[in-house]
Amino acid sequence: MLQPKISAPIRRALFNPSTVCLRCETRSAFRPFAQQLSRTLTTSRAPKQAVPKQAVPEPSRTQQPPPPPKDDDVFVPKPLGRPIGFPDPPQAGENTGNVKVKKDYSGMTMSQRNLAKRADLVEKWGTNYFRDFKNIRKYRSGKTFMANPRIFKAEAALYFPNFHGETLAESEADTTDVLKGRVSVVNVYSSQWGESQARTFTGSKENLELQEILRKHAGVAQMVDINIEENSMKAWIIALFKWQLKAKRSQEEWGRYFVVRKGVSEKIRETIGLLNGRVGYVYVVDEECRIRWAGSGDAEGTEMQDMNKGFKKLVETSKASV
């Protein structure tokens, strides 16, 4: 029969009768086990020493270069490469806005018709208002082209269209009747912003040379203002304060300030460069109503001097031909 193995200290304590104290021998026998157990528990319960973390380098504080601009944001206005305007001379009574062209939606299903009408509304409201303010931010305060340094030749020049509206003197008038027979500087704008831009070319304080030409050649040279205001509320405000506009001008100038409420189609805008309805434009128009020079936005560089030079040349040519 197998006997259990007993350690020597315990065996002496159990089987040696000469042991003074069985209790003391038992304690001495189990003391090594107790000490080893105590060391194990102490080691397991002791808090682990924190391992020092590696220092993480801080991100660089240097400013990152901006992303390259998109193609739409790098637009640079360029000088007009060709004459702008209509091939046929204008006639008084055109572009009154009274004849409305109704778009034909026949042959379409109801779904196609609704989609076509929706697309027309998006184009009408989106391009005429939201696109204009977007261009003001992108294209140097709305400047869409640089003025041509020299006037266009008479044989290549195209015609300025007829605008129908009211003046400070008449309830109905046509610009063609006013422009024919004289060399004119024409300011075209639709807002206070646009008017202030046009004044950078033709203002009485900004361009003293132009004012001198107008004064010296009053029978041949003139300045015409065309305020395109298709918003009924704003047009009503202009009519309400018409007396202020009259007070700033001589009675002779009343017939040369137009307020146009309708008849300015997209075709007219695209043909003569009125691409932004919130920006001011300036045209030099000869006695045959041909556009010989055009500028947009604020006057930059030598644009104002180029306009004066071309305008003076046309005035002198017109006087010599009389």
Sequence and secondary structure as in RCSB ss.txt:
>XXXX:A:sequence
MLQPKISAPIRRALFNPSTVCLRCETRSAFRPFAQQLSRTLTTSRAPKQAVPKQAVPEPSRTQQPPPPPKDDDVF
VPKPLGRPIGFPDPPQAGENTGNVKVKKDYSGMTMSQRNLAKRADLVEKWGTNYFRDFKNIRKYRSGKTFMANPR
IFKAEAALYFPNFHGETLAESEADTTDVLKGRVSVVNVYSSQWGESQARTFTGSKENLELQEILRKHAGVAQMVD
INIEENSMKAWIIALFKWQLKAKRSQEEWGRYFVVRKGVSEKIRETIGLLNGRVGYVYVVDEECRIRWAGSGDAE
GTEMQDMNKGFKKLVETSKASV
>XXXX:A:secstr
       HHHHHHHH TT S HHHHHHHHHHHHHHHHHHHHHHHHS               S        GGG  
   B  S  SBSS   TT   S S      TT  HHHHHHHHHHHHHHHHIIIIIHHHHHHHHTTTT  SB  SS
   TTT  B    EEEESS SSEEHHHHHTTSEEEEEEESSHHHHHHHHHHH TTT HHHHHHHHHTTTTEEEEE
EEE   HHHHHHHHHTHHHHHHTS GGGGGGEEEE S   HHHHHHHT   TTS EEEEE TTSBEEEEEESS  
TTHHHHHHHHHHHHHHHHHHH 
